[in-house]
Amino acid sequence: MARHRIRIIQVFRTTRSIEIEVEADDEYDACEGVSSGAIDPPEFDDPRWQTGWDLQNEEVGPA
């Protein structure tokens, strides 16, 4: 039996989420502060981030 090289390509969708407390007059102002950049989100490597992976597509073919 012969050996054949194949390539597998997987496309994932990654979702990261974090819940933080923000000082603001109300929820709208809290969200607006983070969205506008006035309030910095936690660092990328903050351990409170939760990450989920969903396989969207997989292709197999010759390399």
N, C-alpha and C positions, 0 to 999 in steps of 0.2 A: 504494500500500500504506500503511495507517495505522500509526502508532506507538502502542505500548501500554507502560505502565509496569508492571513486575512486581517482585516482591520475592523475593529468594533468602535463605533462612535456613539457615545451616549450624551444626550442633551438633557440637562437637569434644570429645574426651576428651583431657586433657593429663596427661602423666605426667612428673614431675620426680624425678630421683634424684641422689644424691651419695654418695661413699664417703669417710669420714673416719676418722682414727685417734683413739681415745678411751682414756685411761688408766683402767683398772679391773682388778679381780681376775680377772675372766673375761668371756667374751662376753655372758653373761646380764646381769651387772652393767653392762656397757657399754651394752647395749640399754635396760635399765631406767633408767639415768641419763639417756639422751636422751629416752626416752618420758615420764619423770616431770617433765622440765624442769630437773632438777638440772644437766644439761650442755646448754648452748645449742647448737643446730644452727648451721651457717654462715648468714651474712646472705643474704637473698633474692636479692640481686644478685651474690653470689659467682660468679665465672666458672667454677668447678668444677661447678656444677649442670649436668646434662644434661637437656634437655627433648625430649619426643617428643609428637607430635600425631597423633591418629587421628580421621578423619572418621566420626562415628557416624550422622549423618542429614542429609539435605538436602531442603528443601521449596521448591517453586516455586509461586507463585500471584499473583493480582492484588495490586497495591499498595494 
